[in-house]
Amino acid sequence: MTDRHRVVFTPSGREGTFDDGATALDAARELGVDLDSVCGGRGICGRCQVVPTVGALAKWQIEADGGELSPVGPTEAAYKGRRPIGEGARLGCQAAIRGDVVLDVPPESQLHAPVIRKDIDVGDLTLDPVTTLHAVYMPDAELGEDAALGPTVMRRLAEEWGVGVDSVSVEALRQLHAATSTDDRVVTAAVRRGPPAQVVRVWPGVVVSPLGIAIDIGSTTIAGHAVDLSTGEVLGSSGRMNPQIRLGEDLMSRVSYVMMNPGGDRQLTDIVREALAGLIDELSEQAGAAPQDVLEIVLVGNPIMHHIALGIDPTPLGQAPFVLATDQAVELPAPDLDLPCPSGRVWFAPCVAGHVGADTAAVILAEGPHRSDELQLLVDVGTNAEIVLGNAERLYAASSPTGPAFEGAQISCGQRATPGAIERVRIDPATFTPRLKVVGCDLWSDEPGFAEATAATGVTGICGSGIIEVLAEMYLVGVMSHDGVIDGSSAAAGGRIEPDGRTFSYVLHRPEGNGPVLRITQNDVRAVQLAKAALRAGIDLLMEHAGITDVADIRLAGAFGAHIDPLHALVLGLVPDAPLDGVRSVGNAAGAGAVRALLSAEQRRELIEVVGRVHKIETATEPRFQELFVGAMALPHATAPTSRLAQVVELPERPRGASVSGRRGRRRRGAQSTDEEAQ
């Protein structure tokens, strides 16, 4: 009678008894243990590594001395694959069981291991990729046999992997002859789950890293990530300006361009698709692959970008009632979008409403308010601010037309966040003298070496985060009143307040040599007030619909949101009063949500389900919006409480009656922002 041995796998705890000589991979497959393998047990992919545990294992009542697996054989000894064998590890497909043993499956050997993250945080996620790779042996054809390659690869997938496939794509059929011409007759097939399940790509030999790409198509920036679908590892990240900007600074101006120019919609579509193709080329190169190897693409974007990328006329979204062409997810072959990925499949996430897009849906998926009992406020600050409020019980969403002021447009010295742009500001309350930090330099302007470090770029303007900070600082030190009037009575203080027609300006930067004098004008203040009032009114409107007056978890999303200092956001009144540590940046949450959908079919289903539960609030038709907007024009707000903010910063007194400037405020001890704490 054949000897039988007890095998226990950790961390799953699954166990069984197996015949002497069975491999660890055979045992794992029979028990349903999460042990990866791509090469079909040939000892060449290195993914099925296990680590035998040696010693007295009381929990399992097993004593192991290291001889429970067969000695290393020639295949294992000659292994030179991409993934090195870990210390004490064995290839599960080569290690035969010789005794009772406990085998640990390390995270890197688990097919559904927690995601490895780089440059983007997708939280806890179990891999469930739509497309997987499987290496199979293709036997030599014999004359007279029915040996068509397509049916053969389908049969081998069923025999070696238990994977049922309904068809082989034409693109894969084109690749099969070349792929099977190698001496070892091993090919790797990419199988996209169904129904119907299909082989979409084949390579000669063993390929272990299926490539996917997630892209957030913003109106200003297009950002993407190349991801290994089998591990979740981010292999490359990049972004570029959306070249549509040359036809319109904001979304409505692009819709106007389409309305006024016959063929303008096709022109905008061609421009964004060309940018997407270029970004895919770049990301593929970072991943050490070619665009032809890309198997899955997930796209998210605001409704207008969504429609333009798909080649759908966006003009209905520029006028009431703002009707989407579809609120469903869209799936199509990558070549249909002129993308250089013949085997790729594009999944475009669904939009929430006419002004709340698939990018917002991705933010919801990433941050998970629908998975939380606590109320959460998500704010994606941009030309159109998308706002989501809710928890597991209910979700509300809206969009507010903030305009481009937060991105530097409509500001006299405003610019995008390029080297030389002011991104941080602190103002001395006694002298009104500012300290500055610019993009591309880690030094503050009053630190030694600042002039030399910025000599190449100069101090050229102010970007969005700097605009937020300078206005908040001007209010705190008394340069500007509660309702946004620059105080001319302080004209003598440090020479920083200057007459400017019938109003006054604050001199933010006066270069020692040549270069522009940068001022914050009264018109600049008004532009920011209008933008922040639109954003805050949208938030307040959602809170009214939700029947709440307080939210303690506020998350700022997007590239701009990632750079906003929470203290200054509260001082300016961008968001409601909240604990300072309750306001935080979550970076590119839309990109993180897109990566989640790229790596998991279950996440795609979750995203679709949660979009269907969102209550959409249309700010343009809400009677209360205008009233809330007026109240939000003041700093921080005309009537809303600021008790939590007052605990960390001394606010100027609010005036009664006519507009007057308040007393100079100063931060309470210990309430400096993160940037100052880092000094």
C-alpha positions in Angstrom: 0.0 0.0 0.0 1.3 3.4 -1.0 2.5 5.6 1.9 0.2 8.6 2.6 1.4 11.8 4.2 -0.4 14.7 5.9 0.1 18.1 4.3 -0.9 21.4 6.0 -0.8 24.7 4.2 -0.5 28.0 6.0 -1.8 30.7 6.3 -5.0 29.1 4.9 -4.9 26.1 7.4 -6.1 23.7 4.7 -4.9 20.2 5.0 -5.2 16.7 3.5 -3.4 13.4 3.0 -1.5 12.6 -0.2 0.4 9.7 -1.8 4.1 9.7 -1.4 5.7 11.5 -4.4 2.8 13.9 -5.0 4.1 17.4 -5.5 3.2 20.3 -3.3 1.5 22.0 -6.2 -0.7 19.0 -6.8 -1.7 19.0 -3.1 -2.4 22.7 -3.2 -4.6 22.4 -6.3 -6.6 19.5 -4.8 -7.2 21.4 -1.6 -8.0 24.7 -3.3 -5.0 26.5 -1.7 -4.2 29.9 -3.2 -0.9 28.9 -4.8 0.1 30.6 -8.1 1.5 28.9 -11.1 1.7 30.0 -14.7 4.0 27.4 -16.4 1.8 24.4 -15.6 4.3 22.8 -13.3 7.4 22.9 -15.5 9.6 24.6 -13.0 10.2 27.7 -15.1 7.9 30.5 -13.8 9.0 30.5 -10.1 5.5 31.5 -8.9 4.6 28.3 -6.9 7.2 28.7 -4.2 6.5 27.2 -0.8 8.5 27.2 2.4 8.6 24.0 4.5 8.4 24.5 8.3 11.0 22.7 10.4 10.6 21.7 14.1 8.0 20.5 16.5 4.7 22.0 15.4 2.3 21.4 18.4 -0.7 22.9 16.7 -0.6 20.4 13.9 1.1 17.6 15.9 3.8 17.3 13.3 7.5 17.1 13.9 9.6 18.0 10.8 13.3 17.7 10.4 13.7 19.0 6.9 13.4 15.7 5.1 9.7 15.9 4.3 10.3 17.0 0.8 12.3 15.4 -2.0 15.9 16.7 -2.5 16.4 19.5 -5.0 16.4 17.9 -8.5 18.0 19.0 -11.8 15.1 21.2 -12.9 14.9 23.1 -9.7 18.7 23.4 -9.5 18.8 24.8 -13.0 16.0 27.3 -12.4 17.0 30.8 -13.6 13.6 32.5 -13.9 12.7 36.1 -13.3 11.5 35.5 -9.8 14.4 34.2 -7.6 13.8 31.3 -5.2 13.4 32.7 -1.7 15.5 31.6 1.2 14.4 28.2 2.4 11.8 28.0 -0.4 11.1 25.3 -2.8 9.3 25.2 -6.2 6.0 23.6 -5.3 5.8 21.9 -8.7 9.2 20.1 -8.2 9.1 19.3 -4.5 7.7 15.9 -3.9 6.1 15.0 -0.5 8.0 12.4 1.5 6.5 12.9 4.9 4.0 14.8 7.1 4.8 18.5 6.4 3.6 22.1 7.0 4.1 24.3 4.0 3.8 28.1 4.1 2.6 29.9 1.0 4.3 33.3 1.1 2.4 36.4 -0.1 4.3 36.6 -3.4 3.2 33.0 -4.2 -0.5 33.7 -3.6 -2.5 34.3 -6.7 -5.0 36.5 -4.7 -2.4 38.1 -2.5 -2.8 41.6 -1.1 -1.9 44.1 -3.7 1.7 45.4 -3.9 1.5 49.2 -4.2 3.8 51.8 -5.6 2.9 55.5 -6.2 -0.8 54.9 -5.7 -2.7 53.6 -2.7 -5.6 51.3 -3.5 -6.2 50.0 0.0 -6.9 46.4 0.9 -7.8 44.5 -2.3 -8.0 40.9 -3.3 -6.9 40.3 -6.9 -9.6 39.0 -9.2 -8.3 39.9 -12.7 -10.6 39.6 -15.7 -7.7 38.2 -17.8 -5.2 35.6 -16.6 -2.1 33.9 -18.2 -1.6 30.1 -18.6 1.4 28.3 -20.1 0.5 25.1 -22.0 2.4 22.5 -24.0 1.4 22.3 -27.7 2.3 18.9 -29.1 3.8 18.5 -32.5 1.3 18.1 -35.2 1.2 14.8 -37.2 0.3 14.6 -40.8 -3.3 13.4 -41.2 -4.4 14.5 -37.7 -6.9 17.2 -36.9 -4.3 19.5 -35.4 -5.7 23.0 -35.9 -3.9 25.3 -33.5 -7.0 27.2 -32.1 -8.9 24.1 -30.9 -5.6 22.6 -29.7 -4.8 25.5 -27.4 -8.4 25.4 -26.1 -8.1 21.7 -25.4 -4.7 22.0 -23.7 -6.1 24.8 -21.4 -8.8 22.5 -20.3 -6.5 19.5 -19.8 -3.7 21.3 -18.0 -5.5 24.0 -16.2 -9.2 23.0 -16.1 -9.9 26.3 -17.9 -12.9 26.2 -20.3 -12.5 28.5 -23.3 -15.3 29.2 -25.8 -13.2 30.7 -28.6 -9.8 32.1 -29.7 -9.7 35.7 -30.9 -8.6 36.4 -34.5 -5.7 38.4 -33.0 -4.6 35.3 -31.0 -5.0 33.1 -34.1 -2.6 35.4 -36.0 0.0 34.8 -33.3 -0.3 31.1 -32.8 1.9 29.8 -35.7 4.8 31.9 -34.6 4.3 31.1 -30.9 4.3 27.4 -31.5 7.5 27.4 -33.6 9.8 27.2 -30.6 11.6 24.0 -29.8 9.9 23.4 -26.4 6.4 23.9 -27.9 5.3 25.9 -24.8 3.1 28.9 -25.3 1.4 31.3 -22.9 -2.3 32.0 -23.5 -4.1 35.1 -22.1 -7.6 34.0 -21.2 -10.3 36.6 -20.7 -13.1 35.3 -18.6 -16.6 35.2 -20.0 -19.1 34.5 -20.9 -17.9 33.9 -23.4 -14.4 33.1 -22.3 -11.8 33.7 -25.0 -8.1 33.4 -25.7 -7.1 37.0 -26.6 -3.3 36.8 -26.9 -0.6 34.2 -27.1 3.2 34.4 -26.7 6.0 31.8 -27.3 7.4 30.4 -24.1 6.4 31.4 -20.6 5.1 34.9 -19.8 4.3 35.7 -16.2 3.3 39.4 -16.1 -0.1 40.2 -17.7 -0.2 44.0 -18.3 -3.1 46.3 -17.6 -3.4 50.1 -17.7 -5.7 52.4 -15.7 -6.2 56.0 -16.8 -8.0 59.0 -15.3 -8.9 61.4 -18.2 -9.0 64.8 -16.5 -10.0 68.0 -18.3 -6.5 69.4 -17.4 -4.3 66.3 -16.8 -4.4 62.7 -18.1 -2.8 60.4 -15.6 -2.2 56.6 -15.9 -0.7 53.6 -14.2 0.7 50.4 -15.7 -0.1 47.4 -13.5 0.9 43.7 -13.3 -2.5 42.1 -13.3 -1.2 39.0 -11.5 0.4 40.8 -8.6 -1.1 44.2 -8.5 2.3 45.8 -8.7 2.4 49.2 -10.2 5.1 49.0 -12.9 4.9 52.6 -14.2 3.1 55.9 -13.6 2.9 58.9 -15.8 0.8 61.8 -16.8 0.5 64.6 -19.4 -1.5 67.7 -20.0 -4.7 67.1 -21.8 -4.0 68.7 -25.3 -7.7 69.6 -25.6 -6.8 72.7 -23.5 -5.7 74.5 -26.7 -9.4 74.3 -27.8 -10.9 75.3 -24.4 -9.6 76.0 -20.9 -12.5 74.4 -19.2 -15.2 71.8 -20.1 -17.9 74.2 -21.1 -15.6 76.1 -23.4 -14.9 72.8 -25.2 -18.6 72.1 -25.5 -18.9 75.6 -26.9 -16.2 74.8 -29.4 -18.1 71.8 -30.6 -21.3 73.8 -30.9 -19.6 76.6 -32.9 -17.3 74.4 -35.1 -18.6 71.7 -37.4 -16.6 68.6 -36.8 -15.3 70.0 -33.5 -16.5 66.9 -31.6 -14.5 64.6 -33.9 -11.5 66.9 -33.5 -11.7 66.7 -29.7 -12.1 63.0 -29.8 -9.0 62.6 -32.1 -6.9 64.8 -29.8 -7.7 62.9 -26.6 -7.3 59.5 -28.2 -3.9 60.5 -29.5 -3.0 61.5 -26.0 -4.2 58.2 -24.6 -2.3 56.3 -27.2 0.9 58.2 -26.4 0.4 57.7 -22.6 -0.1 53.9 -23.2 3.1 53.8 -25.2 5.0 55.5 -22.4 3.5 53.4 -19.6 4.1 50.1 -21.5 7.8 51.1 -22.0 8.1 51.8 -18.2 6.7 48.3 -17.6 9.2 46.7 -19.9 6.6 45.7 -22.4 4.9 46.9 -25.6 1.4 48.3 -26.2 0.6 45.1 -28.0 1.0 43.3 -24.7 -1.6 45.3 -22.9 -4.6 43.1 -22.1 -6.9 45.3 -19.9 -7.6 49.1 -19.9 -9.8 50.9 -17.4 -10.7 54.5 -18.2 -12.5 57.0 -15.9 -13.3 60.6 -16.5 -15.8 63.4 -16.1 -19.0 63.0 -18.2 -17.7 65.3 -21.0 -14.3 63.6 -21.2 -16.2 60.2 -21.0 -18.4 61.2 -24.0 -15.6 62.7 -26.1 -13.3 59.7 -25.6 -16.1 57.4 -26.7 -16.8 59.6 -29.7 -20.2 60.7 -28.4 -21.5 64.2 -28.9 -20.9 66.1 -25.6 -23.2 69.1 -26.4 -26.3 67.7 -24.5 -24.1 67.9 -21.3 -23.6 71.6 -21.9 -27.2 72.5 -21.5 -30.2 71.6 -19.3 -31.3 68.9 -18.6 -27.7 67.6 -18.9 -28.7 64.1 -20.2 -26.1 61.4 -20.4 -25.9 59.2 -23.5 -25.5 56.3 -21.1 -25.1 55.8 -17.3 -23.9 52.2 -17.8 -20.4 50.9 -18.0 -19.1 50.7 -21.5 -16.8 47.8 -22.7 -15.2 47.6 -26.1 -12.0 46.5 -28.0 -9.1 48.9 -27.6 -8.7 49.4 -31.4 -12.2 50.9 -31.5 -10.8 53.8 -29.5 -7.8 54.0 -31.8 -5.5 52.6 -29.0 -2.4 50.6 -30.0 -3.5 47.5 -28.1 -4.8 44.9 -30.5 -5.5 42.4 -27.8 -6.7 44.9 -25.2 -10.2 45.4 -23.9 -11.3 48.8 -22.6 -13.7 49.1 -19.6 -15.1 52.6 -19.2 -16.6 53.0 -15.7 -20.2 54.4 -15.5 -21.0 58.1 -14.9 -23.1 59.0 -11.9 -25.0 61.9 -13.5 -24.7 64.6 -16.2 -22.2 66.5 -14.2 -20.8 63.8 -12.0 -18.6 61.4 -13.9 -16.9 58.1 -13.9 -14.0 59.7 -12.1 -16.2 60.4 -9.2 -17.5 56.9 -9.2 -13.9 55.7 -9.0 -13.2 58.1 -6.1 -16.2 56.5 -4.3 -14.8 53.0 -5.0 -11.4 54.0 -3.7 -12.4 55.8 -0.5 -15.4 53.6 0.3 -18.0 55.8 1.9 -20.6 53.1 1.0 -18.5 50.6 3.1 -18.5 52.8 6.2 -21.0 53.5 9.0 -19.4 57.0 9.5 -20.4 59.9 7.3 -17.7 60.8 4.8 -17.4 64.0 2.6 -15.4 63.6 -0.6 -14.4 66.7 -2.5 -12.6 66.6 -5.8 -11.5 70.2 -6.3 -11.1 71.2 -9.9 -12.7 73.3 -12.6 -15.9 71.5 -11.7 -15.9 70.3 -8.1 -17.4 66.9 -7.6 -18.8 66.3 -4.1 -20.0 63.1 -2.5 -21.5 62.8 1.0 -22.7 59.7 2.8 -22.1 56.3 4.3 -23.3 52.8 3.9 -26.9 53.9 4.4 -27.1 56.7 1.8 -25.0 58.5 -0.7 -25.5 62.0 -2.3 -23.5 63.5 -5.1 -23.4 66.9 -6.9 -21.1 69.0 -9.0 -20.4 72.7 -8.4 -19.2 75.0 -11.2 -16.1 76.4 -9.4 -14.4 77.6 -12.6 -10.6 77.6 -13.3 -9.6 80.1 -10.5 -8.2 77.2 -8.3 -6.0 76.2 -11.2 -4.5 79.6 -11.6 -6.7 81.0 -14.4 -8.5 84.3 -13.8 -5.8 85.2 -11.3 -3.6 88.2 -12.3 -0.3 86.3 -11.5 -1.8 82.8 -11.6 -0.3 79.9 -13.4 -0.3 76.1 -13.4 1.9 74.2 -10.9 5.2 74.3 -12.9 8.7 75.0 -11.6 8.8 78.6 -10.2 5.2 78.8 -9.2 4.5 79.8 -5.6 2.8 76.8 -3.8 3.2 77.7 -0.1 2.8 81.1 1.6 3.2 82.3 5.2 2.7 85.9 6.2 4.2 87.6 9.3 1.3 89.1 11.3 3.5 92.1 12.5 5.2 93.1 9.2 2.9 91.5 6.6 6.1 90.1 5.0 5.5 86.8 3.2 7.6 83.7 3.2 7.3 81.6 0.0 7.9 78.2 -1.3 7.9 77.5 -5.1 7.4 74.3 -7.1 10.8 72.6 -7.7 12.6 74.0 -4.6 12.5 72.6 -1.1 13.7 75.9 0.5 11.6 78.7 1.9 12.3 82.2 0.5 13.9 83.3 3.8 16.3 80.4 3.9 19.9 80.6 2.7 20.4 79.3 -0.8 16.8 80.1 -2.0 17.9 82.7 -4.6 20.5 80.3 -6.0 18.2 77.4 -6.0 15.5 79.3 -8.0 17.8 81.2 -10.2 17.1 79.0 -13.2 13.3 79.3 -13.0 12.7 82.5 -11.0 9.5 83.1 -9.1 7.1 83.2 -11.9 3.5 83.2 -10.5 1.2 81.4 -8.1 -0.6 78.1 -8.5 -3.7 76.8 -6.9 -2.4 75.7 -3.5 -0.6 78.9 -3.2 -3.7 80.9 -4.0 -5.6 79.1 -1.2 -2.8 79.8 1.3 -2.1 83.4 0.5 -5.8 84.4 0.8 -6.2 82.5 4.1 -3.0 84.1 5.4 -4.1 87.6 4.3 -7.3 87.0 6.3 -5.5 85.7 9.4 -3.1 88.6 9.7 -5.8 91.3 9.0 -4.7 92.3 5.5 -8.2 91.2 4.3 -11.6 91.5 5.9 -14.2 88.8 6.7 -16.0 89.6 3.4 -12.8 89.6 1.3 -11.9 93.3 1.1 -8.2 94.1 1.0 -7.7 96.6 3.8 -6.2 99.9 2.6 -5.7 101.3 6.1 -2.7 99.0 6.4 -1.0 100.6 3.5 2.0 101.7 5.5 2.7 98.2 7.0 5.9 97.0 5.3 5.0 98.5 2.0 3.0 95.4 1.1 -0.4 97.1 0.6 -0.5 99.3 -2.5 -3.3 101.4 -4.0 -4.7 99.7 -7.2 -7.3 102.0 -8.8 -10.2 102.2 -6.4 -9.1 99.2 -4.5 -5.8 97.8 -3.0 -3.4 95.0 -3.8 -1.1 92.9 -1.7 2.5 92.6 -3.0 3.4 88.9 -2.7 6.8 89.0 -4.4 9.0 91.8 -5.5 12.2 90.5 -7.2 15.6 92.0 -6.4 16.5 92.1 -10.1 14.5 91.6 -13.2 11.3 89.8 -13.1 7.6 90.4 -12.5 6.2 91.9 -9.4 3.5 89.5 -8.2 0.4 91.0 -6.6 -2.9 89.7 -5.2 -5.5 92.1 -6.5 -9.0 92.7 -5.3 -10.3 91.0 -8.5 -8.1 88.0 -7.7 -9.8 87.7 -4.3 -13.2 88.0 -5.8 -12.5 85.2 -8.3 -11.4 82.9 -5.6 -14.4 83.8 -3.4 -16.7 83.0 -6.3 -15.0 79.6 -6.8 -14.9 78.7 -3.2 -18.5 79.8 -2.6 -19.7 77.6 -5.4 -17.9 74.6 -3.9 -19.0 75.3 -0.4 -22.6 75.9 -1.5 -22.6 72.5 -3.2 -21.4 70.9 0.0 -23.9 72.7 2.2 -26.7 71.7 -0.2 -25.8 68.0 0.1 -25.7 68.3 3.9 -29.2 69.8 3.8 -30.5 67.0 1.7 -28.8 64.5 4.0 -30.4 66.2 7.0 -27.0 66.7 8.8 -25.2 69.7 10.1 -21.8 68.2 10.9 -19.3 66.0 9.2 -15.9 65.1 10.8 -14.3 63.0 7.9 -13.5 65.3 5.0 -11.3 64.0 2.2 -9.8 66.2 -0.6 -9.2 64.3 -3.8 -7.5 65.0 -7.1 -4.1 66.4 -8.0 -5.0 69.9 -6.7 -6.7 68.5 -3.5 -3.4 66.6 -2.8 -1.6 69.9 -2.3 -4.2 71.9 -0.3 -3.1 72.5 3.3 -6.1 71.4 5.5 -5.7 74.4 7.9 -5.9 76.9 5.1 -8.8 75.1 3.5 -10.7 75.5 6.7 -9.7 79.1 7.2 -10.8 80.0 3.7 -14.1 78.1 4.2 -13.6 75.7 1.3 -15.0 72.9 3.6 -17.2 73.0 6.7 -15.8 73.3 10.2 -14.2 70.0 11.2 -11.4 68.7 13.4 -8.1 69.6 11.7 -7.0 66.0 11.6 -10.4 65.1 10.1 -9.5 67.0 6.9 -6.9 65.2 4.7 -5.8 64.7 1.2 -6.3 61.3 -0.4 -4.3 62.1 -3.6 -5.4 60.7 -6.9 -8.4 58.7 -5.6 -9.9 58.5 -9.0 -6.7 56.8 -10.3 -6.7 54.5 -7.3 -10.3 53.5 -8.0 -9.5 52.9 -11.6 -6.7 50.6 -10.6 -9.0 48.7 -8.3 -11.4 48.1 -11.2 -8.5 47.1 -13.3 -7.4 44.4 -10.8 -10.8 43.0 -9.8 -14.0 42.0 -11.6 -15.7 42.1 -8.2 -14.6 45.7 -7.8 -16.2 46.5 -11.2 -19.4 45.0 -10.0 -19.2 46.9 -6.7 -18.6 50.2 -8.6 -21.7 49.6 -10.9 -23.8 48.7 -7.8 -22.8 51.8 -5.8 -23.3 54.2 -8.7 -26.9 52.9 -8.9 -27.5 53.9 -5.3 -26.2 57.5 -5.5 -28.8 60.3 -5.1 -27.9 62.9 -7.6 -28.5 66.6 -6.7 -28.5 69.1 -9.6 -27.2 72.4 -8.2 -28.4 74.3 -11.2 -32.0 73.6 -10.4 -31.9 73.8 -6.6 -33.6 77.0 -5.3 -31.4 77.0 -2.2 -28.1 77.0 -4.0 -28.0 80.7 -4.6 -28.8 81.5 -1.0 -26.1 79.1 0.2 -23.7 80.6 -2.3 -24.2 84.1 -0.9 -23.5 82.9 2.6 -20.3 81.1 1.5 -18.8 84.2 0.0 -17.5 85.3 3.4 -14.4 84.0 5.1 -14.6 81.4 6.4 -18.4 81.7 6.1 -21.1 84.3 6.9 -23.0 82.3 9.4 -21.6 78.8 9.8 -19.9 77.9 13.0 -16.0 77.7 13.2 -15.6 76.5 16.8 -13.3 73.6 15.8 -11.1 75.8 13.7 -11.0 78.4 16.5 -9.3 75.7 18.7 -6.3 75.6 16.5 -6.0 79.1 15.1 -7.0 82.6 16.4 -9.5 84.0 13.9 -10.1 87.7 13.4 -13.3 88.9 14.9 -16.3 88.8 12.6 -17.6 92.3 11.9 -21.1 93.4 12.6 -22.9 95.5 10.0 -20.7 97.1 7.4 -17.6 95.4 6.0 -14.5 96.2 8.1 -11.3 94.4 8.5 -10.8 92.3 11.6 -8.0 92.1 14.1 -5.0 90.3 13.1 -5.2 86.6 13.8 -2.4 84.3 14.6 -2.1 80.5 14.9 -2.4 79.1 18.3 0.7 77.4 19.7 1.1 73.9 18.2 -1.3 74.6 15.3 1.3 75.1 12.5 0.6 73.4 9.2 2.4 70.3 8.1 4.9 72.3 6.0 6.0 74.5 8.9 6.3 71.5 11.2 8.7 70.0 8.7 11.1 72.9 8.9 
